[in-house]
Amino acid sequence: MTPMLEASGTSTAPRISPRRTPPTWLVVALACAGQFLVVLDVSVVNVALPSMRTDLGLSAQGLQWVVNAYAIAFAGFMLLGGRAGDLYGRKRMFLVGLGLFTLASLGGGLAQEGWQLLVARALQGLGAAVLAPSTLTILTAAVPEGAARARAIATWTAVGAGGGAAGGLVGGVLVDGLSWRWVLLINVPVGAVVLVGAVLWLAESRGGPRRRLDLPGALLVTGGLAVLAYGISQTESEGWAATATLVPLLAGVALLGLFLLVEARTAAPLMPLGLLRLRSVASANVAMLVSGSSMFSMWFFMTLYAQNVLGYSPLEAGLALVPSSLAVILGSKAAPRFLPVLGARNVAVVGTLVAAVGFGWQSTMTADGGYLTAIMIPGVLMMLGAGIAATPLASLAISGAAPGDAGLVSGLINTSRTMGGSLGLAAMSTIAASRAGGEDAGPVALTDGYALVFRTAAAVLVLAALLMWLWLPSGRPNPEPTASSTN
């Protein structure tokens, strides 16, 4: 059994608790539990949105920001969280992130006003951003590179994907059985149990010597992404040419450009730009960003379709998506079996094309669709493909980075996937609203709007598959020195 905190390739000796070395399976289980919680909360609120709207008087745009406040804070601060883990300790950041996430969940569950809920969701996202990168670096340090690590990453991917997929069912059970508040309050006891396990069983490690954190870079990238997402969300009510839309869009692009300028000049950058010159890292993250813009919206719009058009209760909507939840886990666990035969690039392309077929099928939905053909089969195809594609993309990105940058690359992977989803959801919501004609549209008009979203997503996924085929490395690359070694 390989010690959890082997730090080959770094000059800093890992610090392992002298009391005991935990079993590898236990380390993997704790890491996956943390990942499950943060991904679950991206989607668990979806079935609770109608109840939240009624109870707190939220607008349609406010509902979108219940999802996006979490996703943007999650994605925007993840690079900072990943680098903090490398510099100050992965276990420490795991505990800090999980503690903040758990406390924010308590605040959100007790919210009495819409703004209180949005603030709590943003703080949840910040905690998740600190926690999530450490889950993958703790796991990869515990398992030696090779087939065993590929299986461990597949488990991590499956648990993360399963968290997103299980959100509908978990949310439905809690909303129907208790209230919408419990989709957040449930995190409190679960988070406390995982915290205790992490304190007892995880050992500490760092990827390199301590350096100062690039706070200006973190603020610029988070602000740029948040303002950009806000600008896209404004198109739903203002249109693309309105000042209220163009100003935040241009401001977001400017902030991201300034972020790149700062990173090129600072001595200790949050994101060493040389890291993006690694083909495996750059191509896998762009692929995750593009494909995530479609995949993320699936749960949101499938839940709305089931409840707003077909008349399902929150619990029925959650149960309706159980086969999709199982499919994404199956795809994630099956992917490592195909990697040695087909190669990571081909597996990612095949998975993305399978998902595109499912999105195309879903775009044929009608206002009186049957469960089997309007939800189950296309949902299974969408999520089976998503699971198959996610594992090779994560493996490619991680394998191209030096050990000292593992936390940063893990944060980048999660940032690309989550931010692509957040921006995609903002854009897809605009597309749906423009076709449906407003919040009070009837079932047929709503269905037309949702169908256009799935058609658009299918086209994006086909383009993503082509991008992967042209850009992803054809084989598994050997780790190369990253820019951090020269900065």
C-alpha positions in Angstrom: 0.0 0.0 0.0 1.4 3.4 -1.0 1.4 6.0 1.8 -1.2 8.6 1.2 1.2 11.5 1.0 4.0 10.4 -1.2 5.3 13.6 -2.8 7.6 12.5 -5.5 9.0 15.3 -7.6 8.9 17.9 -4.8 11.6 19.0 -2.4 9.3 19.3 0.6 9.0 16.1 2.6 5.5 15.1 3.3 4.4 15.0 6.9 2.6 11.8 7.8 1.0 11.3 11.2 3.1 8.9 13.2 0.0 7.4 14.8 -1.2 5.3 11.8 -1.4 5.2 8.1 -5.0 5.0 7.1 -6.1 2.3 4.5 -6.2 3.6 1.0 -9.8 2.8 0.6 -10.7 5.0 3.6 -8.8 8.0 2.2 -10.5 7.6 -1.2 -13.9 7.3 0.6 -13.4 10.5 2.5 -12.1 12.4 -0.6 -15.1 11.1 -2.6 -17.5 12.1 0.2 -16.3 15.6 0.1 -16.6 15.7 -3.7 -20.1 14.2 -3.5 -21.3 17.0 -1.2 -20.1 19.9 -3.2 -21.4 18.5 -6.5 -24.7 17.5 -5.0 -25.4 21.1 -4.0 -25.0 22.2 -7.6 -28.2 20.3 -8.5 -30.0 19.4 -5.3 -31.8 22.8 -5.3 -33.3 22.3 -8.8 -36.5 20.5 -7.6 -36.8 22.9 -4.7 -36.8 26.0 -6.9 -40.7 26.3 -7.3 -41.0 25.9 -3.5 -38.3 28.5 -2.8 -40.0 30.9 -5.2 -43.3 30.6 -3.4 -41.9 30.8 0.1 -39.3 33.6 -0.5 -41.0 35.5 -3.4 -38.1 35.1 -5.8 -38.3 36.1 -9.4 -37.4 33.8 -12.3 -34.0 35.5 -12.6 -33.6 35.1 -8.8 -34.2 31.4 -9.2 -31.5 31.2 -11.8 -29.1 32.9 -9.3 -29.9 30.4 -6.6 -28.1 28.0 -8.8 -25.5 30.5 -10.2 -24.5 32.1 -7.0 -23.2 28.8 -5.8 -21.7 27.8 -9.2 -19.9 31.1 -9.8 -18.3 31.3 -6.3 -17.5 27.6 -6.6 -15.7 28.1 -10.0 -14.3 31.5 -9.4 -12.4 30.7 -6.2 -11.4 27.1 -7.1 -8.0 28.1 -8.5 -7.3 29.9 -5.2 -8.5 26.9 -3.3 -6.3 24.5 -5.3 -3.2 26.6 -4.9 -3.9 27.1 -1.2 -3.9 23.3 -0.8 -0.6 23.0 -2.6 1.0 25.7 -0.4 -0.6 25.3 3.0 -1.8 21.7 3.2 -4.4 19.6 1.4 -5.9 18.3 4.7 -6.1 21.8 6.2 -7.9 23.2 3.1 -10.2 20.2 3.1 -11.2 20.9 6.7 -11.6 24.7 6.2 -13.6 24.3 3.0 -15.9 21.6 4.5 -16.4 23.7 7.7 -17.4 26.8 5.7 -19.6 24.8 3.4 -21.4 23.2 6.4 -22.0 26.5 8.2 -23.3 28.2 5.0 -25.7 25.3 4.4 -27.1 25.9 7.9 -27.5 29.6 7.1 -29.2 28.9 3.8 -31.6 26.4 5.3 -32.7 29.1 7.9 -32.9 32.0 5.4 -36.1 34.1 5.7 -35.4 36.4 2.7 -34.3 35.8 -0.9 -31.1 37.8 -0.5 -30.2 35.7 2.6 -30.5 32.5 0.6 -28.4 33.9 -2.2 -25.6 35.0 0.2 -25.6 31.6 1.8 -25.4 29.9 -1.6 -22.4 32.1 -2.5 -20.7 31.2 0.8 -21.4 27.5 0.1 -19.7 27.9 -3.2 -16.7 29.5 -1.6 -16.4 26.6 0.9 -16.8 24.2 -2.0 -14.1 25.9 -3.9 -11.6 25.4 -1.1 -12.7 21.8 -0.5 -13.1 20.4 -3.9 -9.5 20.6 -5.3 -8.1 18.9 -2.2 -10.4 15.9 -2.8 -8.7 15.0 -6.0 -5.1 15.7 -4.8 -5.6 13.7 -1.6 -6.9 10.8 -3.7 -4.1 10.9 -6.3 -1.5 11.0 -3.6 -3.0 8.0 -1.9 -3.0 5.8 -5.0 0.1 5.1 -7.2 0.0 6.1 -10.9 -1.3 3.4 -13.2 -4.4 1.3 -13.4 -5.2 1.6 -9.7 -5.2 5.4 -9.9 -7.3 5.4 -13.1 -9.9 3.3 -11.2 -9.7 5.7 -8.2 -10.2 8.7 -10.5 -13.1 6.9 -12.1 -14.6 6.4 -8.7 -14.1 10.1 -7.9 -15.6 11.1 -11.2 -18.5 8.7 -10.7 -19.2 10.0 -7.2 -19.0 13.6 -8.4 -21.3 12.9 -11.4 -23.6 10.8 -9.1 -23.8 13.8 -6.7 -25.1 15.9 -9.5 -27.4 13.2 -10.7 -28.7 12.3 -7.3 -29.6 15.9 -6.5 -33.0 15.5 -8.2 -33.9 12.5 -6.2 -32.5 13.7 -2.9 -34.1 17.1 -3.3 -37.5 15.6 -4.3 -37.6 13.3 -1.2 -36.7 16.2 1.1 -39.0 18.8 -0.4 -42.0 16.4 -0.5 -41.3 14.8 2.9 -40.1 17.9 4.8 -39.6 21.3 3.1 -37.2 22.9 0.6 -35.0 24.0 3.6 -33.9 20.5 4.1 -32.1 20.4 0.7 -29.6 22.6 2.5 -29.9 21.5 6.1 -29.2 17.9 5.3 -25.6 19.0 4.6 -25.1 19.9 8.3 -25.1 16.4 9.8 -23.4 14.8 6.8 -20.7 17.5 6.7 -20.1 17.0 10.5 -19.5 13.3 10.0 -17.1 13.8 7.1 -15.2 16.5 9.2 -14.7 14.1 12.0 -13.5 11.4 9.7 -11.1 13.8 8.0 -9.6 14.9 11.3 -9.0 11.4 12.4 -7.8 9.7 9.2 -6.4 12.2 6.7 -2.7 13.2 7.0 -1.2 16.5 5.9 0.8 17.2 2.8 1.9 20.1 0.7 3.0 20.4 -2.9 5.9 22.7 -2.3 7.4 25.5 -0.1 5.0 28.1 1.2 4.5 31.3 -0.9 2.1 34.1 -0.7 -1.3 33.5 -2.4 -2.2 35.6 -5.4 -5.2 37.3 -4.0 -5.4 40.0 -6.7 -5.6 37.2 -9.3 -8.3 35.4 -7.4 -10.4 38.5 -7.1 -10.0 39.4 -10.8 -10.9 35.9 -12.1 -13.8 35.6 -9.8 -15.1 39.0 -10.5 -14.6 38.5 -14.3 -16.5 35.2 -14.3 -19.3 36.5 -12.1 -19.8 39.7 -14.1 -19.7 37.8 -17.4 -22.4 35.4 -16.1 -24.5 38.3 -15.0 -24.3 39.9 -18.4 -25.4 36.7 -20.1 -28.3 36.4 -17.6 -29.4 39.9 -18.5 -30.0 38.9 -22.1 -33.2 37.1 -21.0 -34.9 40.3 -20.0 -32.9 43.0 -21.8 -31.7 41.4 -25.1 -28.1 41.2 -26.4 -27.8 44.8 -27.6 -29.0 46.6 -24.5 -26.6 48.6 -22.4 -27.6 46.6 -19.3 -26.3 43.5 -21.1 -23.3 44.9 -23.0 -21.7 46.7 -20.0 -21.3 43.7 -17.8 -20.3 41.5 -20.7 -17.5 43.9 -21.7 -16.6 44.4 -18.0 -16.3 40.7 -17.5 -14.1 40.2 -20.5 -11.9 43.2 -19.4 -11.5 41.7 -15.9 -10.5 38.4 -17.3 -8.0 40.1 -19.6 -6.6 42.0 -16.6 -6.3 38.7 -14.8 -4.1 37.2 -17.5 -2.0 40.3 -17.5 -1.5 40.1 -13.7 -0.7 36.4 -13.9 2.0 37.1 -16.6 3.7 39.6 -14.3 3.4 38.4 -10.8 6.2 36.4 -9.2 3.8 33.8 -7.6 0.8 33.6 -10.0 -2.4 31.9 -9.1 -2.4 30.4 -12.6 1.0 30.0 -14.1 0.3 30.7 -17.7 2.9 28.3 -18.8 0.7 25.5 -17.4 -1.7 26.2 -20.3 1.1 25.5 -22.8 0.8 21.8 -21.8 -1.4 20.3 -24.5 -3.1 17.8 -22.2 -3.9 20.4 -19.5 -5.2 23.1 -22.0 -7.1 20.8 -24.3 -8.8 18.8 -21.5 -9.9 21.9 -19.7 -11.3 23.6 -22.8 -13.1 20.4 -23.6 -14.6 20.3 -20.1 -15.6 24.0 -20.4 -17.4 23.5 -23.7 -19.1 20.2 -22.9 -20.0 21.4 -19.4 -21.9 24.3 -20.9 -24.4 21.7 -22.2 -24.2 18.9 -19.6 -24.9 21.2 -16.6 -28.2 22.4 -18.0 -29.6 19.0 -18.5 -30.7 18.5 -14.8 -32.1 22.1 -14.6 -34.3 21.8 -17.6 -35.3 18.2 -17.2 -36.5 19.0 -13.7 -38.5 22.1 -15.0 -39.9 20.1 -17.9 -41.1 17.3 -15.5 -42.7 19.7 -13.0 -43.9 22.7 -15.1 -45.1 20.8 -18.2 -45.8 17.1 -17.2 -47.1 18.0 -13.8 -44.7 15.8 -11.7 -44.3 16.5 -8.0 -40.8 17.2 -6.7 -40.4 13.6 -5.6 -41.8 12.2 -8.9 -39.4 14.4 -10.8 -36.5 13.2 -8.7 -37.5 9.5 -9.2 -37.9 10.1 -12.9 -34.2 11.0 -13.2 -32.9 8.0 -11.2 -32.0 6.0 -14.3 -30.0 8.9 -15.5 -28.3 9.1 -12.2 -27.3 5.4 -12.5 -26.2 5.9 -16.1 -23.7 8.6 -15.3 -22.2 6.4 -12.5 -22.1 3.4 -14.9 -20.4 5.5 -17.6 -17.8 6.8 -15.2 -16.9 3.4 -13.8 -16.8 1.8 -17.3 -14.5 4.3 -18.9 -11.2 3.0 -17.4 -11.9 -0.4 -19.0 -11.8 1.3 -22.5 -8.8 3.5 -21.9 -6.1 0.9 -22.5 -7.9 -0.3 -25.7 -9.2 3.0 -27.3 -7.0 5.7 -25.7 -8.2 8.6 -23.6 -9.0 10.9 -26.6 -11.2 8.3 -28.3 -13.1 7.4 -25.1 -13.8 11.1 -24.5 -15.0 11.6 -28.1 -17.3 8.6 -28.0 -18.8 9.6 -24.7 -19.5 13.1 -25.9 -21.1 11.8 -29.1 -23.3 9.4 -27.1 -24.4 12.4 -24.9 -25.1 14.4 -28.1 -27.5 11.7 -29.3 -29.3 11.9 -26.0 -29.6 15.6 -26.2 -30.9 15.4 -29.7 -33.5 12.9 -28.7 -34.6 15.0 -25.8 -35.1 18.0 -28.1 -38.1 16.1 -29.7 -40.0 16.4 -26.4 -43.7 17.3 -26.5 -46.1 18.8 -23.9 -47.8 15.4 -23.4 -44.7 13.2 -23.6 -44.5 9.8 -22.1 -42.0 9.0 -19.4 -40.1 6.3 -21.3 -39.4 8.2 -24.5 -39.5 11.8 -23.2 -37.4 11.4 -20.0 -35.9 8.0 -19.3 -34.2 6.9 -22.5 -32.8 10.3 -23.6 -31.8 11.0 -20.0 -29.8 7.7 -19.8 -28.0 8.4 -23.1 -27.1 12.0 -22.0 -25.7 11.0 -18.7 -24.1 7.7 -19.9 -22.1 9.7 -22.4 -21.3 12.4 -19.8 -19.9 9.7 -17.4 -17.8 8.1 -20.2 -16.3 11.4 -21.3 -15.5 12.8 -17.8 -13.0 10.2 -16.6 -10.5 10.4 -19.6 -10.6 14.2 -19.5 -9.8 14.3 -15.8 -7.0 11.7 -16.2 -5.4 13.6 -19.1 -5.4 16.9 -17.3 -3.9 15.5 -14.1 -1.3 13.4 -15.9 0.2 16.4 -17.6 1.0 18.3 -14.4 4.0 18.2 -12.0 3.2 16.9 -8.5 3.6 20.4 -7.0 0.8 21.7 -9.2 -1.6 18.9 -8.5 -4.0 21.0 -6.4 -3.9 23.8 -8.9 -4.7 21.5 -11.8 -7.5 19.9 -9.8 -8.9 23.3 -9.2 -8.7 24.2 -12.8 -10.5 21.0 -13.8 -13.4 21.8 -11.5 -13.3 25.4 -12.5 -13.6 24.6 -16.2 -16.5 22.2 -15.7 -18.4 24.3 -13.2 -17.9 27.7 -14.9 -18.8 26.2 -18.3 -22.0 24.9 -16.7 -22.8 28.2 -15.1 -22.2 30.3 -18.2 -24.1 27.6 -20.3 -27.0 27.7 -17.9 -27.2 31.5 -18.2 -27.2 31.3 -22.0 -29.6 28.3 -22.2 -32.1 30.1 -19.8 -32.0 33.0 -22.2 -32.6 30.7 -25.2 -35.5 29.0 -23.4 -37.2 32.3 -22.4 -36.8 33.8 -25.8 -38.7 30.9 -27.4 -41.3 30.4 -24.7 -42.2 34.1 -24.5 -42.0 34.7 -20.7 -42.5 33.3 -17.2 -46.2 32.7 -17.6 -46.1 30.7 -20.8 -48.3 27.7 -21.2 -47.0 24.0 -21.3 -46.7 24.0 -25.2 -44.7 27.2 -25.2 -42.5 26.1 -22.3 -41.8 22.8 -24.1 -40.8 24.6 -27.3 -38.3 26.6 -25.2 -36.9 23.6 -23.5 -36.6 21.7 -26.8 -34.6 24.5 -28.3 -32.2 24.3 -25.4 -31.6 20.6 -25.9 -31.1 21.1 -29.7 -28.6 23.8 -29.0 -26.8 21.7 -26.5 -26.6 18.8 -28.9 -24.9 21.0 -31.5 -22.5 22.3 -28.9 -21.6 18.7 -27.9 -20.9 17.7 -31.5 -18.5 20.7 -31.8 -17.0 19.6 -28.5 -16.4 16.1 -29.8 -14.7 17.6 -32.9 -12.5 19.8 -30.7 -11.5 16.8 -28.6 -10.6 14.8 -31.7 -8.4 17.5 -33.1 -6.7 18.8 -29.9 -6.6 16.1 -27.2 -3.4 14.1 -27.1 -3.8 10.7 -28.8 -2.2 8.9 -25.9 -1.6 9.4 -22.2 1.1 12.0 -21.9 4.1 11.7 -19.6 4.2 14.4 -16.8 6.2 17.4 -17.8 7.5 20.3 -15.8 5.0 23.0 -15.6 5.4 26.7 -15.6 5.4 26.8 -11.8 8.9 25.4 -11.8 10.1 28.4 -13.8 8.1 31.2 -12.2 
